Amino acid sequence: MGSITVPIPPCGTEACADLLAGMTTAAEHRDVIGMAKGILMAGTTQTQEGAFQMLRAASQRENVKLWKVAERIVAAASTSPDVAESQLVS
C-alpha cells in the first residue's frame, strides 16, 4: 500500500484537534479490522485486499462504518466461526 501524506495544521487549532481525533479513532479500530480481514481470509480464498474489499462493500451497502462491520464479524467468529462471513449480509 502507498503512503498518504496529510498536511498537519498548526497545533492548538480546531483542524489539528480534528486530525488528532481522526488518527486516534483509526488506531483504535485498526486491530479489529485486521482481525476481521484474517477471519474472512481463513474462511474464503480471499487475499488481504479482497477481504478488505468485502468489508468495504458491506459497509457501503449497509451505510455503516467499516469498523462496525468488522466488529460484528469478530464477535460472530468468537461464538461460531462458521457464521462470521454471514455477517457481511444483514
Rosetta constraint file for C-alpha pairs under 8 A:
AtomPair CA 8 CA 16 HARMONIC 6.93 0.50
AtomPair CA 8 CA 19 HARMONIC 7.87 0.50
AtomPair CA 9 CA 13 HARMONIC 7.26 0.50
AtomPair CA 9 CA 15 HARMONIC 6.16 0.50
AtomPair CA 9 CA 16 HARMONIC 5.21 0.50
AtomPair CA 10 CA 15 HARMONIC 7.96 0.50
AtomPair CA 10 CA 16 HARMONIC 6.27 0.50
AtomPair CA 11 CA 16 HARMONIC 5.52 0.50
AtomPair CA 11 CA 17 HARMONIC 7.69 0.50
AtomPair CA 12 CA 16 HARMONIC 6.55 0.50
AtomPair CA 12 CA 17 HARMONIC 7.23 0.50
AtomPair CA 13 CA 17 HARMONIC 6.44 0.50
AtomPair CA 14 CA 18 HARMONIC 6.11 0.50
AtomPair CA 15 CA 19 HARMONIC 6.15 0.50
AtomPair CA 16 CA 20 HARMONIC 6.19 0.50
AtomPair CA 17 CA 21 HARMONIC 6.12 0.50
AtomPair CA 18 CA 22 HARMONIC 6.14 0.50
AtomPair CA 19 CA 23 HARMONIC 6.19 0.50
AtomPair CA 20 CA 24 HARMONIC 6.09 0.50
AtomPair CA 21 CA 25 HARMONIC 6.17 0.50
AtomPair CA 22 CA 26 HARMONIC 6.18 0.50
AtomPair CA 23 CA 27 HARMONIC 6.18 0.50
AtomPair CA 24 CA 28 HARMONIC 6.20 0.50
AtomPair CA 25 CA 29 HARMONIC 6.36 0.50
AtomPair CA 26 CA 30 HARMONIC 5.97 0.50
AtomPair CA 27 CA 31 HARMONIC 7.69 0.50
AtomPair CA 29 CA 33 HARMONIC 6.31 0.50
AtomPair CA 29 CA 67 HARMONIC 6.06 0.50
AtomPair CA 30 CA 34 HARMONIC 6.16 0.50
AtomPair CA 31 CA 35 HARMONIC 6.18 0.50
AtomPair CA 32 CA 36 HARMONIC 6.14 0.50
AtomPair CA 32 CA 67 HARMONIC 6.98 0.50
AtomPair CA 32 CA 70 HARMONIC 6.14 0.50
AtomPair CA 32 CA 71 HARMONIC 6.18 0.50
AtomPair CA 32 CA 74 HARMONIC 7.24 0.50
AtomPair CA 33 CA 37 HARMONIC 6.17 0.50
AtomPair CA 33 CA 66 HARMONIC 7.89 0.50
AtomPair CA 33 CA 67 HARMONIC 5.99 0.50
AtomPair CA 33 CA 70 HARMONIC 5.29 0.50
AtomPair CA 33 CA 71 HARMONIC 7.51 0.50
AtomPair CA 34 CA 38 HARMONIC 6.24 0.50
AtomPair CA 35 CA 39 HARMONIC 6.22 0.50
AtomPair CA 35 CA 70 HARMONIC 7.79 0.50
AtomPair CA 35 CA 74 HARMONIC 6.76 0.50
AtomPair CA 36 CA 40 HARMONIC 6.20 0.50
AtomPair CA 36 CA 70 HARMONIC 5.19 0.50
AtomPair CA 36 CA 71 HARMONIC 7.38 0.50
AtomPair CA 36 CA 73 HARMONIC 5.94 0.50
AtomPair CA 36 CA 74 HARMONIC 5.63 0.50
AtomPair CA 37 CA 41 HARMONIC 6.05 0.50
AtomPair CA 37 CA 48 HARMONIC 6.44 0.50
AtomPair CA 37 CA 51 HARMONIC 5.19 0.50
AtomPair CA 37 CA 52 HARMONIC 6.13 0.50
AtomPair CA 37 CA 55 HARMONIC 7.84 0.50
AtomPair CA 37 CA 70 HARMONIC 7.93 0.50
AtomPair CA 38 CA 42 HARMONIC 6.08 0.50
AtomPair CA 38 CA 48 HARMONIC 7.55 0.50
AtomPair CA 38 CA 51 HARMONIC 7.84 0.50
AtomPair CA 39 CA 43 HARMONIC 6.24 0.50
AtomPair CA 39 CA 73 HARMONIC 7.86 0.50
AtomPair CA 39 CA 74 HARMONIC 7.51 0.50
AtomPair CA 39 CA 77 HARMONIC 7.45 0.50
AtomPair CA 39 CA 84 HARMONIC 7.44 0.50
AtomPair CA 40 CA 44 HARMONIC 5.99 0.50
AtomPair CA 40 CA 46 HARMONIC 7.14 0.50
AtomPair CA 40 CA 51 HARMONIC 5.86 0.50
AtomPair CA 40 CA 84 HARMONIC 7.61 0.50
AtomPair CA 40 CA 85 HARMONIC 6.44 0.50
AtomPair CA 41 CA 45 HARMONIC 6.15 0.50
AtomPair CA 41 CA 46 HARMONIC 5.08 0.50
AtomPair CA 41 CA 47 HARMONIC 6.21 0.50
AtomPair CA 41 CA 48 HARMONIC 6.79 0.50
AtomPair CA 41 CA 51 HARMONIC 6.17 0.50
AtomPair CA 43 CA 82 HARMONIC 7.91 0.50
AtomPair CA 43 CA 85 HARMONIC 7.42 0.50
AtomPair CA 46 CA 50 HARMONIC 5.11 0.50
AtomPair CA 46 CA 51 HARMONIC 5.65 0.50
AtomPair CA 47 CA 51 HARMONIC 6.07 0.50
AtomPair CA 48 CA 52 HARMONIC 6.30 0.50
AtomPair CA 49 CA 53 HARMONIC 6.17 0.50
AtomPair CA 50 CA 54 HARMONIC 6.28 0.50
AtomPair CA 51 CA 55 HARMONIC 6.40 0.50
AtomPair CA 52 CA 56 HARMONIC 6.11 0.50
AtomPair CA 53 CA 57 HARMONIC 5.98 0.50
AtomPair CA 54 CA 58 HARMONIC 6.25 0.50
AtomPair CA 54 CA 88 HARMONIC 7.64 0.50
AtomPair CA 55 CA 59 HARMONIC 6.09 0.50
AtomPair CA 55 CA 66 HARMONIC 6.37 0.50
AtomPair CA 55 CA 69 HARMONIC 6.76 0.50
AtomPair CA 55 CA 70 HARMONIC 6.97 0.50
AtomPair CA 55 CA 88 HARMONIC 7.21 0.50
AtomPair CA 56 CA 60 HARMONIC 6.16 0.50
AtomPair CA 56 CA 66 HARMONIC 6.12 0.50
AtomPair CA 57 CA 61 HARMONIC 5.99 0.50
AtomPair CA 58 CA 62 HARMONIC 5.99 0.50
AtomPair CA 58 CA 66 HARMONIC 7.78 0.50
AtomPair CA 58 CA 69 HARMONIC 7.20 0.50
AtomPair CA 58 CA 88 HARMONIC 5.61 0.50
AtomPair CA 58 CA 89 HARMONIC 7.04 0.50
AtomPair CA 59 CA 63 HARMONIC 5.63 0.50
AtomPair CA 59 CA 64 HARMONIC 5.01 0.50
AtomPair CA 59 CA 65 HARMONIC 5.82 0.50
AtomPair CA 59 CA 66 HARMONIC 4.97 0.50
AtomPair CA 59 CA 69 HARMONIC 6.33 0.50
AtomPair CA 60 CA 64 HARMONIC 6.69 0.50
AtomPair CA 64 CA 68 HARMONIC 6.71 0.50
AtomPair CA 64 CA 69 HARMONIC 7.09 0.50
AtomPair CA 65 CA 69 HARMONIC 6.78 0.50
AtomPair CA 66 CA 70 HARMONIC 6.30 0.50
AtomPair CA 67 CA 71 HARMONIC 6.09 0.50
AtomPair CA 68 CA 72 HARMONIC 6.27 0.50
AtomPair CA 69 CA 73 HARMONIC 6.42 0.50
AtomPair CA 69 CA 87 HARMONIC 7.69 0.50
AtomPair CA 69 CA 88 HARMONIC 7.20 0.50
AtomPair CA 70 CA 74 HARMONIC 6.25 0.50
AtomPair CA 71 CA 75 HARMONIC 6.07 0.50
AtomPair CA 72 CA 76 HARMONIC 6.10 0.50
AtomPair CA 72 CA 87 HARMONIC 6.58 0.50
AtomPair CA 73 CA 77 HARMONIC 6.07 0.50
AtomPair CA 73 CA 84 HARMONIC 4.98 0.50
AtomPair CA 73 CA 85 HARMONIC 6.89 0.50
AtomPair CA 73 CA 87 HARMONIC 5.73 0.50
AtomPair CA 73 CA 88 HARMONIC 7.54 0.50
AtomPair CA 74 CA 78 HARMONIC 6.22 0.50
AtomPair CA 74 CA 84 HARMONIC 7.08 0.50
AtomPair CA 75 CA 79 HARMONIC 6.71 0.50
AtomPair CA 75 CA 84 HARMONIC 7.98 0.50
AtomPair CA 76 CA 80 HARMONIC 5.89 0.50
AtomPair CA 76 CA 81 HARMONIC 6.76 0.50
AtomPair CA 76 CA 83 HARMONIC 6.28 0.50
AtomPair CA 76 CA 84 HARMONIC 5.05 0.50
AtomPair CA 76 CA 87 HARMONIC 7.32 0.50
AtomPair CA 77 CA 81 HARMONIC 4.03 0.50
AtomPair CA 77 CA 82 HARMONIC 7.07 0.50
AtomPair CA 77 CA 83 HARMONIC 6.64 0.50
AtomPair CA 77 CA 84 HARMONIC 4.88 0.50
AtomPair CA 80 CA 84 HARMONIC 7.10 0.50
AtomPair CA 83 CA 87 HARMONIC 6.88 0.50
AtomPair CA 84 CA 88 HARMONIC 7.86 0.50
AtomPair CA 86 CA 90 HARMONIC 7.70 0.50
